[in-house]
Amino acid sequence: MGVAEYTIKRTIQAVAVVYVVATVVFIAIRSVPGDPARLILGGDADADAIAAMRRELGLDQPMYVQYFRWMSDLLRGDLGESIYTGEPVIGRIVGAAEPSVSIAVVGICIAMAVAIPAGILSATRQNGWEDYVATLVSFLSISMPAFWIGIVLILVVATRVDAIPSYGYTPISEGIRPWLLNILLPSLAVGLPYAGIISRMTRSSMLDVLSQDYMQTARAKGIPPRAALLKHGLQNALMPVVTVAGILFALLLGGIVAVEIVFGIQGFGRLLIRSIERQDFPIVQGSVIIVSIIFVFMNLVVDLLYMSINPKVRYGGES
């Protein structure tokens, strides 16, 4: 199966997954006890006012009518409008997504930059002091929650370095330097725990590769260890690491809310939590759809990266 055919097949599967997720979320959010109309009007509102608000929001119609109306809008790319503000859902999500995506991207870059060299060093110095130190640091980073790391960074770094803010977010449109300084500590907070995971995966994968026959053959032919490691070992060892990094990026983007709260950032996670609390159906539905799209298409991107990392990989079960 060629790359184009494989991509089309996986894209169709991804769309099917997103459709199922959208349907489940639509049903689940409406099964939660509570009434958005009553939340909007307050507990003192009379029954007639609540009924009028429900008619205005379209919540008085049967669920299947609401579903097909929402699905038809979704197929046109319309995620609806917020129940509370009347703003387009896509605008609210895009506005809240910039800080979250920025932190996630920089965080995963920090994690990869720290973890891959540490994992390689740990594997090539197995049972040496470098391996023990890297293992200890990895387990410590995995064990520490991101929000706790964020608090420590604020106390240790932000209070001593005036140039690094500890609160709020500066859009990238206002300049690369202030944007990067604003997200540096949140990115470190979310990146360091994932660095421990990626480091352990890199070490395990690299140890497996170093024990393969082709690596021993390369050494027997007199190829310098560094050249054998980079040319023959690294590209094979990185394949499972890329898979883990892609999944971790999607998880990071969806679970960044605690760090956003610590640093006072109004991001995607806080928007989703606040919308769930207020039963703002359109924003919750739109947010979950966006997250599911990121998850399924991130897996597709990871699969396609396999070919660039190792051309021997074939799609559709071919070898």
N, C-alpha and C positions, 0 to 999 in steps of 0.2 A: 504494500500500500504506500503510495507516494505521500509526500508532505502535504500537498494541497488536499488530497482526498481525506487524509487523516484529520487535518484541521477542520474541514467541513463537517466530518462525522462528529468530532468532539464539540464543535460549536452547536450543532443540533442537540446533542446530549446536554450541553450547558443550558441552552434555552429551556429545555424540558425541566431541568432541575429548578431553574429560577421560577418557572410557572407553578410547579408544585409548592415551592416555598411561599410564593405569593398567595396561593390559595389557602394554605395552612395558616399563614399569618392573618389573612382576612377573617377566617373563622375564629381563630384563637383570640384576637383582640376584641371581638364582639362577644366572646363568651365570658370575659372578665366582668365581675359584678360592678355595677355603677352605671351612671347615665351622664354622658357629656353635657347634655342640655341642662341638667340640674347643677353640674359643676360650673357651667358658664353663668347661670342666673343666680346661683347661691342657694343655700338651704331654705331660705325664707320664701322662695318663689312659689306662687300658687300653681295648681295643676294645669290651668288653662294656659298660662305663660310657658310652662314647660312643654305642653303639647304643641304650642305654636312654634317654639324653638326647634322641637324635633322635626316638625314638618319643614321648617326652613332649611335644616341640615340634611333632610332626606332620610332621617333615621326612623321615620314612621312607616316606611315601606318594608315589605317582606325582605328577608336577607338575600334571597336569590335575585331579586330585582336590584338591590344595592350592589350585589356581586357583579352581575352582568354589565351594569352601568359603569362600575369602576374598572372592570376588565376592558371594556371598549375604550374608555379614556386612556388606560394604560397602553394599549396597542398603538395609540396615536402619540405616545410619548408624554402624555399628560398625567402627572402624579396627583393632580388635584390641588386643593387649597387648604391651608390650615384652618381648623375649626375655630380657633381662638383669634387669630390675627387676620385671616383672609388672604394672607400672602401665598403665592405659589409655593408648593412644597419643594420643587426643584431648586428654587431660589434660596429657601431656608437651608436646604441640605448643602448646596454649593458654598454658601456663606460660612456655614459651620465646619465644612470639611477641610478648608485650607489649613487651619492650624493642626488638625488631627493628622492629615496626610503628611504635612511637613515634619511633624514630630516622628511619625512612623517611618518615613523614608530615611531621615537622618539617623534615627535610632537603629534601624536595621543595618545601615551602612557602618555605624560605629561598632555594632555587634560583629559584623563580618570582618571588619578591619582588625579587631582585637582577637576574635576567636579563631580564625583560620590559621594565622601564624602561630598562635599558642597551641592549637591542636596538632599542627605539623611538628613543632618543636617537642611537644610532649610525646608524640609517637616515635620520632627519631631518637629521642633520648629516653626510651622506655626504661623505667625503674631507676632512672637517674634523679638527681635532686631537682632538675628542671621539670621532670614529669610530676614529681610529688608537689612541687609548688603550683604548677598549672592546674593539677587536679584539685588541690585545696582551694585555690581561688575560684575555680569553676563551680565547685559545690557551694561555696559561700555566696556567690552571685546568684545561683539558682535558688538558694534558700531565702534570699532577701526579697520581700515584695517591692514592686516598683515604686509604690507611693512612699514607702519607708525610705528607700534610697533617695527619693526626691526631697523628703524632709531633711535628711542628712546633708544633701548637697546645698540646700538653702542655708542651713546653719553653718556649714563649713566653708562653702565657696562664696555664695551670694553676699553674705554679711561682711566678707573681707575684700571682695573684688567689686568695686562700685560699677565697673563697666558691664557686669553681667547681671541683668535684671532677674528678680525672683518672682515676678508677678505679671500676669497679662501676656498679650501677644502683639507683635508688630507685623503687619502684613508685608509680604515680600515686595509689594509694589512701592513701599517706602524705603527700600534699600536692602541690599544683600546683607551688609554688616549688621544693622540693627535687628533684622529678621533672624539671622543666625545666632546672634548673642541671646535673643529672647528664647529661642528653642533649644539652646545648647544643654541646659540643665535638665529640662523635661526629656530630651532625646537620650541623654546619658542614663536617666532614671529608667526609661523603658528598654534601653538597649543592653545594659549590663546583665540583667537576668537572662536575656536571650543569648548573650555572648557565651554564658556558661553552657547552655544547651548545645549551641553550635560547636563550641570547642570540644565537648565530649564526643559529639557525632563525628567531627573531623578526626579526632584521635583514633576512634574506633575504626573508621573507614580507612584511614591511612595505615593502621596496623594490618588490616586485612590485605590491603594492596601490597604492602612491603613483603608479605609472606607468599605472594603469588610467584609462580615459576618464571614468568617473563621478567620480573624484577631481579630474581636471582641470576637469570641468564644474562641480563644487561650488566650486572656486576661482574659476572664471569668473563664477559667480553672486554672488560677493562674500561667500561664507560665510567667516568667520574661519578661518585655518589650524588652530587648536587644535580648534575645533568640528568641522571637516571630518574631522580626524584621528580624533577620539574617536567621532563619530557614524557616519561612513561607512567609515573605514579600519580601525579597531582590531578590530571584530567579524569582519571578513573575514580580517585578518592573523592573528588568534588561532586560527583553525581548525586549521591544521597544527601550531601550537604545542601545542594541547591534545592532539592525537594523540601527539606526541613525548613530552609530559609524562606521559601515561598509560602509555606503554610503558616509559619510564624509571623510573617508580615501581615497576612490576612487576620490572624488572631490578634496581633498587636493593634491593628487599626480598629477592630471591633471592641477591644477591652481596655482602651486607653483612658477611660472616664476618670478613674481614681487619680491618675497623674494630672489630668486637666483640673480637677478640683483642688489639688495641692497647690498648683501654680496659678490658679485663678484664670484659667483659659476657657473661653466659651467655644468649645469645639463640638465635634460630631457626637461624641459619647454623651456629653451633658445634654445636648439637644434631644437625643433619643430617650434618655432617662426621664427628662422633664416631660416629654410628650407622652410617655407611658403613664406617668403619674396623673396627667391631665386627660388621659384617654383621647388624645388628639389623633384619631384614627389615620387620617391621610399621611401625617408626618411619620408615624410609627411604621405604617405599611411601606411608604417610600424608602425610609431608612433601611429597613430590613431587606428590601429588594436590592438596594445598592450594595449592602454588605454581602448578600448572597452572590451577586454578580462578581464582586471582587474575589470571593472564595473560588467559584467555579472557573473563572477565567484565569485566575492566578495559577491554578493547577494546569490549565492548558498551556500557559506561557512557560511553566516549568518543564513540561513535557517537550515543548519545542526547543527549549534551551539545551536539552540533552544532545540534540544533533550538533549544535555548535561546540559543545564541550567534548563530545566523543563521536566522530563521524561514523563509527562502527555501529551505532545504535540504529535500529530500524523500527518502523512503526507497524502496528497491526500484527505483532507477534512474529515478524520476519527477523532473520538474523543474517 
